[in-house]
Amino acid sequence: MPGPGTGYGPEDFAAGFGVSRETCARFARYEAALRRWQRRINLVGPSTLGDVWRRHFADSAQLAAHLRP
C-alpha cells in the first residue's frame, strides 16, 4: 500500500481489495458524511482526513482477510 501523500484514492482501493464500483460509491458517500460530521465532532484525527482512503478505509479492509466466513 502506498505511503501518505501519494494520492491513494477510490481507484487504488478498488484495485487493491477487489471491490466493485458500487462499493466504492458507498465508501465515497461515507467519506462525505465523515467529513461533514468531522466539523462538529472529532471522529478521526484531523491530520488523517487528507488520507481517508488509505488511513481509514484500506487499513480497516485489510482485516477482512482475518474474519471467519
MDTraj code that builds the backbone (N, CA, C; nanometers):
import mdtraj as md
import numpy as np

residues = "MET PRO GLY PRO GLY THR GLY TYR GLY PRO GLU ASP PHE ALA ALA GLY PHE GLY VAL SER ARG GLU THR CYS ALA ARG PHE ALA ARG TYR GLU ALA ALA LEU ARG ARG TRP GLN ARG ARG ILE ASN LEU VAL GLY PRO SER THR LEU GLY ASP VAL TRP ARG ARG HIS PHE ALA ASP SER ALA GLN LEU ALA ALA HIS LEU ARG PRO".split()
xyz = np.array([
    [0.0847, -0.1177, 0.0000],
    [0.0000, 0.0000, 0.0000],
    [0.0893, 0.1242, 0.0000],
    [0.0619, 0.2226, -0.0854],
    [0.1431, 0.3434, -0.0914],
    [0.1417, 0.4203, 0.0399],
    [0.2422, 0.5006, 0.0615],
    [0.2514, 0.5795, 0.1840],
    [0.1654, 0.7043, 0.1791],
    [0.1642, 0.7799, 0.2888],
    [0.0844, 0.9018, 0.2960],
    [0.1236, 1.0011, 0.1879],
    [0.0266, 1.0768, 0.1439],
    [0.0520, 1.1813, 0.0466],
    [0.0782, 1.1321, -0.0944],
    [0.0457, 1.0069, -0.1238],
    [0.0727, 0.9531, -0.2569],
    [-0.0513, 0.9519, -0.3451],
    [-0.1599, 1.0117, -0.2989],
    [-0.2796, 1.0178, -0.3807],
    [-0.3593, 0.8890, -0.3847],
    [-0.3510, 0.8087, -0.2806],
    [-0.4273, 0.6838, -0.2731],
    [-0.5749, 0.7190, -0.2639],
    [-0.6563, 0.6666, -0.3566],
    [-0.7978, 0.7012, -0.3602],
    [-0.8857, 0.5834, -0.3957],
    [-1.0085, 0.6108, -0.4383],
    [-1.1057, 0.5052, -0.4670],
    [-1.0583, 0.4019, -0.5687],
    [-0.9910, 0.4456, -0.6740],
    [-0.9455, 0.3515, -0.7764],
    [-0.8406, 0.2560, -0.7197],
    [-0.7513, 0.3101, -0.6380],
    [-0.6481, 0.2281, -0.5746],
    [-0.7112, 0.1289, -0.4769],
    [-0.8092, 0.1762, -0.4020],
    [-0.8788, 0.0910, -0.3057],
    [-0.9491, -0.0237, -0.3779],
    [-1.0198, 0.0084, -0.4858],
    [-1.0920, -0.0942, -0.5630],
    [-0.9948, -0.1978, -0.6188],
    [-0.8831, -0.1515, -0.6730],
    [-0.7845, -0.2436, -0.7299],
    [-0.7178, -0.3283, -0.6220],
    [-0.6880, -0.2684, -0.5098],
    [-0.6177, -0.3384, -0.4034],
    [-0.7014, -0.4405, -0.3292],
    [-0.8328, -0.4154, -0.3230],
    [-0.9187, -0.5037, -0.2444],
    [-1.0246, -0.5740, -0.3277],
    [-1.0248, -0.5505, -0.4583],
    [-1.1174, -0.6200, -0.5470],
    [-1.2634, -0.5887, -0.5205],
    [-1.2910, -0.4632, -0.4882],
    [-1.4301, -0.4254, -0.4625],
    [-1.4912, -0.3592, -0.5856],
    [-1.6218, -0.3615, -0.5934],
    [-1.6938, -0.3075, -0.7088],
    [-1.7014, -0.1549, -0.7047],
    [-1.7405, -0.0985, -0.8180],
    [-1.7640, 0.0463, -0.8242],
    [-1.8732, 0.0863, -0.7263],
    [-1.9741, 0.0006, -0.7132],
    [-2.0848, 0.0306, -0.6218],
    [-2.0354, 0.0381, -0.4768],
    [-1.9468, -0.0522, -0.4411],
    [-1.8909, -0.0492, -0.3058],
    [-1.8089, 0.0769, -0.2853],
    [-1.7298, 0.1135, -0.3852],
    [-1.6520, 0.2376, -0.3755],
    [-1.7438, 0.3586, -0.3649],
    [-1.8563, 0.3558, -0.4353],
    [-1.9524, 0.4661, -0.4268],
    [-2.0086, 0.4769, -0.2852],
    [-2.0319, 0.3638, -0.2216],
    [-2.0803, 0.3658, -0.0825],
    [-1.9741, 0.4230, 0.0108],
    [-1.8502, 0.3822, -0.0098],
    [-1.7418, 0.4381, 0.0707],
    [-1.7299, 0.5891, 0.0474],
    [-1.7495, 0.6337, -0.0757],
    [-1.7424, 0.7770, -0.1061],
    [-1.8533, 0.8529, -0.0335],
    [-1.9729, 0.7942, -0.0266],
    [-2.0815, 0.8581, 0.0497],
    [-2.0461, 0.8622, 0.1984],
    [-1.9872, 0.7552, 0.2471],
    [-1.9437, 0.7521, 0.3867],
    [-1.8361, 0.8584, 0.4113],
    [-1.7436, 0.8717, 0.3167],
    [-1.6388, 0.9736, 0.3298],
    [-1.7007, 1.1124, 0.3394],
    [-1.7996, 1.1404, 0.2559],
    [-1.8660, 1.2713, 0.2594],
    [-1.9322, 1.2947, 0.3948],
    [-1.9993, 1.1928, 0.4473],
    [-2.0637, 1.2051, 0.5787],
    [-1.9584, 1.2241, 0.6881],
    [-1.8494, 1.1506, 0.6785],
    [-1.7413, 1.1631, 0.7759],
    [-1.6866, 1.3054, 0.7774],
    [-1.6631, 1.3604, 0.6604],
    [-1.6109, 1.4972, 0.6524],
    [-1.7117, 1.5989, 0.7059],
    [-1.8394, 1.5761, 0.6762],
    [-1.9443, 1.6662, 0.7243],
    [-1.9507, 1.6641, 0.8779],
    [-1.9527, 1.5458, 0.9352],
    [-1.9645, 1.5331, 1.0805],
    [-1.8352, 1.5673, 1.1528],
    [-1.7227, 1.5525, 1.0866],
    [-1.5943, 1.5846, 1.1489],
    [-1.5892, 1.7311, 1.1912],
    [-1.6602, 1.8163, 1.1202],
    [-1.6632, 1.9585, 1.1558],
    [-1.7302, 1.9801, 1.2912],
    [-1.8202, 1.8900, 1.3285],
    [-1.8963, 1.9060, 1.4535],
    [-1.8379, 1.8266, 1.5694],
    [-1.7975, 1.7044, 1.5414],
    [-1.7400, 1.6203, 1.6463],
    [-1.6153, 1.5513, 1.5917],
    [-1.5222, 1.5256, 1.6805],
    [-1.3950, 1.4668, 1.6397],
    [-1.4113, 1.3163, 1.6190],
    [-1.4291, 1.2734, 1.4949],
    [-1.4468, 1.1315, 1.4635],
    [-1.3150, 1.0624, 1.4314],
    [-1.2274, 1.1322, 1.3630],
    [-1.0944, 1.0801, 1.3295],
    [-0.9941, 1.1912, 1.3538],
    [-0.8686, 1.1549, 1.3610],
    [-0.7658, 1.2568, 1.3783],
    [-0.7679, 1.3547, 1.2616],
    [-0.7731, 1.4833, 1.2896],
    [-0.7802, 1.5828, 1.1821],
    [-0.6684, 1.5692, 1.0789],
    [-0.5515, 1.5271, 1.1217],
    [-0.4399, 1.5148, 1.0274],
    [-0.4572, 1.3968, 0.9321],
    [-0.5513, 1.3056, 0.9599],
    [-0.5712, 1.1889, 0.8734],
    [-0.6809, 1.2104, 0.7696],
    [-0.7520, 1.3214, 0.7771],
    [-0.8630, 1.3453, 0.6839],
    [-0.8184, 1.3554, 0.5386],
    [-0.6984, 1.4006, 0.5152],
    [-0.6490, 1.4114, 0.3783],
    [-0.6108, 1.2777, 0.3159],
    [-0.6136, 1.1729, 0.3964],
    [-0.5707, 1.0408, 0.3506],
    [-0.6713, 0.9336, 0.3937],
    [-0.8001, 0.9667, 0.3850],
    [-0.9076, 0.8798, 0.4347],
    [-0.9064, 0.7425, 0.3686],
    [-0.8871, 0.7372, 0.2392],
    [-0.8949, 0.6089, 0.1674],
    [-0.7866, 0.5118, 0.2121],
    [-0.6694, 0.5625, 0.2435],
    [-0.5613, 0.4751, 0.2878],
    [-0.5641, 0.4562, 0.4387],
    [-0.5702, 0.5662, 0.5143],
    [-0.5574, 0.5599, 0.6601],
    [-0.6755, 0.4930, 0.7284],
    [-0.7930, 0.5048, 0.6713],
    [-0.9111, 0.4504, 0.7384],
    [-0.9740, 0.3348, 0.6614],
    [-1.0041, 0.3550, 0.5354],
    [-1.0734, 0.2509, 0.4596],
    [-0.9822, 0.1315, 0.4311],
    [-0.8648, 0.1558, 0.3763],
    [-0.7747, 0.0446, 0.3432],
    [-0.7218, -0.0231, 0.4696],
    [-0.6880, 0.0560, 0.5708],
    [-0.6407, -0.0043, 0.6953],
    [-0.7454, -0.0987, 0.7529],
    [-0.8706, -0.0587, 0.7489],
    [-0.9784, -0.1436, 0.8012],
    [-1.0042, -0.2639, 0.7110],
    [-1.0011, -0.2429, 0.5808],
    [-1.0304, -0.3513, 0.4862],
    [-0.9271, -0.4638, 0.4945],
    [-0.8060, -0.4325, 0.5355],
    [-0.7027, -0.5354, 0.5496],
    [-0.7436, -0.6430, 0.6492],
    [-0.8265, -0.6076, 0.7446],
    [-0.8688, -0.7031, 0.8475],
    [-0.9682, -0.8059, 0.7950],
    [-1.0334, -0.7770, 0.6841],
    [-1.1351, -0.8682, 0.6294],
    [-1.0776, -1.0070, 0.6013],
    [-0.9520, -1.0133, 0.5652],
    [-0.8890, -1.1424, 0.5356],
    [-0.8807, -1.2320, 0.6593],
    [-0.8925, -1.1725, 0.7761],
    [-0.8798, -1.2480, 0.9008],
    [-1.0144, -1.2815, 0.9651],
    [-1.1231, -1.2417, 0.9009],
    [-1.2564, -1.2708, 0.9543],
    [-1.2995, -1.4112, 0.9154],
    [-1.3716, -1.4727, 1.0009],
    [-1.4255, -1.6052, 0.9690],
    [-1.5458, -1.5898, 0.8777],
    [-1.5651, -1.6872, 0.7874],
    [-1.6796, -1.6769, 0.6949],
    [-1.8131, -1.6914, 0.7668],
])
top = md.Topology()
chain = top.add_chain()
for i, resn in enumerate(residues, 1):
    res = top.add_residue(resn, chain, resSeq=i)
    for name in ("N", "CA", "C"):
        top.add_atom(name, md.element.get_by_symbol(name[0]), res)
traj = md.Trajectory(xyz[None], top)
